[in-house]
Amino acid sequence: MTTLMPTDDNNNPIPALRLRAGAGAHAIAATASSARNTTAFDAGTQIVSLYATVPVYIRFGNSSVTATSSDHYFPAGIYYDFAIGGEGAAQYTNVAVLRADTTSGTVYVSEKI
């Protein structure tokens, strides 16, 4: 398989993405009420990275998505990549967050291309 991506010692592609400039950085307040990014992810974004300063619940969806305590738990202090579309899957445009305990914080989201 031909690729322009960097490769490891076994010649396997290493998926390397760059950060989207401009509106590709989001900060979402994680409080007792669900909140989501106010600017939708760019149509060309297929991966987003999340970092939370407090434990949160997260849910991906459209501009009306809300997070609840039944959604996926995401721990504080972890930097993690999520696929939000591509390969025929509908693209998510937003992520909603809800703090998982009594301490409020921030969830940082970076779009990658």
Contacts in CASP RR format, 6 or more apart in sequence:
PFRMAT RR
TARGET T0000
AUTHOR 0000-0000-0000
METHOD contacts of the structure
MODEL  1
MTTLMPTDDNNNPIPALRLRAGAGAHAIAATASSARNTTAFDAGTQIVSL
YATVPVYIRFGNSSVTATSSDHYFPAGIYYDFAIGGEGAAQYTNVAVLRA
DTTSGTVYVSEKI
1 13 0 8 1.000
3 13 0 8 1.000
5 13 0 8 1.000
5 14 0 8 1.000
5 15 0 8 1.000
5 16 0 8 1.000
6 13 0 8 1.000
6 14 0 8 1.000
6 16 0 8 1.000
7 13 0 8 1.000
7 14 0 8 1.000
8 14 0 8 1.000
17 47 0 8 1.000
17 112 0 8 1.000
17 113 0 8 1.000
18 112 0 8 1.000
18 113 0 8 1.000
19 25 0 8 1.000
19 110 0 8 1.000
19 111 0 8 1.000
19 112 0 8 1.000
19 113 0 8 1.000
20 42 0 8 1.000
20 45 0 8 1.000
20 110 0 8 1.000
20 111 0 8 1.000
20 112 0 8 1.000
20 113 0 8 1.000
23 39 0 8 1.000
23 42 0 8 1.000
24 39 0 8 1.000
24 41 0 8 1.000
24 42 0 8 1.000
24 45 0 8 1.000
24 110 0 8 1.000
24 111 0 8 1.000
25 108 0 8 1.000
25 109 0 8 1.000
25 110 0 8 1.000
25 111 0 8 1.000
26 37 0 8 1.000
26 38 0 8 1.000
26 39 0 8 1.000
26 108 0 8 1.000
26 109 0 8 1.000
26 110 0 8 1.000
26 111 0 8 1.000
27 106 0 8 1.000
27 107 0 8 1.000
27 108 0 8 1.000
27 109 0 8 1.000
28 35 0 8 1.000
28 36 0 8 1.000
28 37 0 8 1.000
28 95 0 8 1.000
28 97 0 8 1.000
28 106 0 8 1.000
28 107 0 8 1.000
28 109 0 8 1.000
29 35 0 8 1.000
29 104 0 8 1.000
29 105 0 8 1.000
29 106 0 8 1.000
30 52 0 8 1.000
30 53 0 8 1.000
30 54 0 8 1.000
30 56 0 8 1.000
30 97 0 8 1.000
30 98 0 8 1.000
30 99 0 8 1.000
30 104 0 8 1.000
30 105 0 8 1.000
30 106 0 8 1.000
30 107 0 8 1.000
31 98 0 8 1.000
31 99 0 8 1.000
31 104 0 8 1.000
31 105 0 8 1.000
32 98 0 8 1.000
32 99 0 8 1.000
32 104 0 8 1.000
33 98 0 8 1.000
34 66 0 8 1.000
34 67 0 8 1.000
34 68 0 8 1.000
34 96 0 8 1.000
34 97 0 8 1.000
34 98 0 8 1.000
35 96 0 8 1.000
35 97 0 8 1.000
35 98 0 8 1.000
36 63 0 8 1.000
36 65 0 8 1.000
36 66 0 8 1.000
36 67 0 8 1.000
36 94 0 8 1.000
36 95 0 8 1.000
36 96 0 8 1.000
36 97 0 8 1.000
37 94 0 8 1.000
37 95 0 8 1.000
37 109 0 8 1.000
40 63 0 8 1.000
40 93 0 8 1.000
40 94 0 8 1.000
41 48 0 8 1.000
41 84 0 8 1.000
41 91 0 8 1.000
41 92 0 8 1.000
41 93 0 8 1.000
41 94 0 8 1.000
41 111 0 8 1.000
42 111 0 8 1.000
42 113 0 8 1.000
43 91 0 8 1.000
44 91 0 8 1.000
44 113 0 8 1.000
45 84 0 8 1.000
45 91 0 8 1.000
45 111 0 8 1.000
45 112 0 8 1.000
45 113 0 8 1.000
46 83 0 8 1.000
46 84 0 8 1.000
46 85 0 8 1.000
46 86 0 8 1.000
46 91 0 8 1.000
46 112 0 8 1.000
46 113 0 8 1.000
47 81 0 8 1.000
47 82 0 8 1.000
47 83 0 8 1.000
47 84 0 8 1.000
47 111 0 8 1.000
47 112 0 8 1.000
48 81 0 8 1.000
48 82 0 8 1.000
48 84 0 8 1.000
48 95 0 8 1.000
48 109 0 8 1.000
48 110 0 8 1.000
48 111 0 8 1.000
48 112 0 8 1.000
49 79 0 8 1.000
49 80 0 8 1.000
49 81 0 8 1.000
49 82 0 8 1.000
49 109 0 8 1.000
49 110 0 8 1.000
49 112 0 8 1.000
50 58 0 8 1.000
50 74 0 8 1.000
50 79 0 8 1.000
50 80 0 8 1.000
50 82 0 8 1.000
50 95 0 8 1.000
50 107 0 8 1.000
50 108 0 8 1.000
50 109 0 8 1.000
51 77 0 8 1.000
51 78 0 8 1.000
51 79 0 8 1.000
51 80 0 8 1.000
51 107 0 8 1.000
51 108 0 8 1.000
52 74 0 8 1.000
52 75 0 8 1.000
52 76 0 8 1.000
52 77 0 8 1.000
52 78 0 8 1.000
52 97 0 8 1.000
52 105 0 8 1.000
52 106 0 8 1.000
52 107 0 8 1.000
52 108 0 8 1.000
53 76 0 8 1.000
53 77 0 8 1.000
53 105 0 8 1.000
53 106 0 8 1.000
53 107 0 8 1.000
54 76 0 8 1.000
54 99 0 8 1.000
54 100 0 8 1.000
54 101 0 8 1.000
54 103 0 8 1.000
54 104 0 8 1.000
54 105 0 8 1.000
54 106 0 8 1.000
55 73 0 8 1.000
55 74 0 8 1.000
55 75 0 8 1.000
55 76 0 8 1.000
55 99 0 8 1.000
55 100 0 8 1.000
55 101 0 8 1.000
56 67 0 8 1.000
56 73 0 8 1.000
56 74 0 8 1.000
56 76 0 8 1.000
56 97 0 8 1.000
56 98 0 8 1.000
56 99 0 8 1.000
56 100 0 8 1.000
56 107 0 8 1.000
57 67 0 8 1.000
57 68 0 8 1.000
57 69 0 8 1.000
57 70 0 8 1.000
57 71 0 8 1.000
57 72 0 8 1.000
57 73 0 8 1.000
57 74 0 8 1.000
57 97 0 8 1.000
57 98 0 8 1.000
57 100 0 8 1.000
58 67 0 8 1.000
58 71 0 8 1.000
58 72 0 8 1.000
58 74 0 8 1.000
58 95 0 8 1.000
58 96 0 8 1.000
58 97 0 8 1.000
58 107 0 8 1.000
59 65 0 8 1.000
59 66 0 8 1.000
59 67 0 8 1.000
59 68 0 8 1.000
59 71 0 8 1.000
59 72 0 8 1.000
59 95 0 8 1.000
59 96 0 8 1.000
60 82 0 8 1.000
60 84 0 8 1.000
60 92 0 8 1.000
60 94 0 8 1.000
60 95 0 8 1.000
60 96 0 8 1.000
61 92 0 8 1.000
61 93 0 8 1.000
61 94 0 8 1.000
61 95 0 8 1.000
61 96 0 8 1.000
62 92 0 8 1.000
62 93 0 8 1.000
62 94 0 8 1.000
63 93 0 8 1.000
63 94 0 8 1.000
65 92 0 8 1.000
65 94 0 8 1.000
65 95 0 8 1.000
65 96 0 8 1.000
66 96 0 8 1.000
67 96 0 8 1.000
67 97 0 8 1.000
67 98 0 8 1.000
68 98 0 8 1.000
69 98 0 8 1.000
69 100 0 8 1.000
71 96 0 8 1.000
71 98 0 8 1.000
73 100 0 8 1.000
74 80 0 8 1.000
74 97 0 8 1.000
74 107 0 8 1.000
81 112 0 8 1.000
83 89 0 8 1.000
84 91 0 8 1.000
84 92 0 8 1.000
85 91 0 8 1.000
85 92 0 8 1.000
95 107 0 8 1.000
95 109 0 8 1.000
97 107 0 8 1.000
99 105 0 8 1.000
END
